[in-house]
Amino acid sequence: ALKRALAQMQARRRARTSLIVGLRARKDWRAFIVALSPSAELVIAVPLPEGVDPEALAQAAGANALAAPDLANAISAAVAGGAERILICGSFALAAAALTLA
């Protein structure tokens, strides 16, 4: 569903997209990252409690991926990379953390 929604956003307004992703280890994280990473110009993996190691996430995402030490640094990296759209996804805990940054 998320991949389809991102494709629809791109169809309406093409934008350089960065994904910021943090995933719990108990989820099928490989399938999630492999499915979504082609939809973005940059994937930035971040740590979560009980989460997948960001380096492993970045490696699974492919060549246009990196790991960041936290969400604030990931957002800075996305902006520095020219992101026009930033999608924070993978965990409600990560989304909640994003809301506290405002």
Helices and strands as residue ranges (DSSP letters): H 2-12, E 17-21, H 29-36, G 37-39, E 42-45, H 54-61, E 65-67, H 71-80, E 85-89, H 92-100
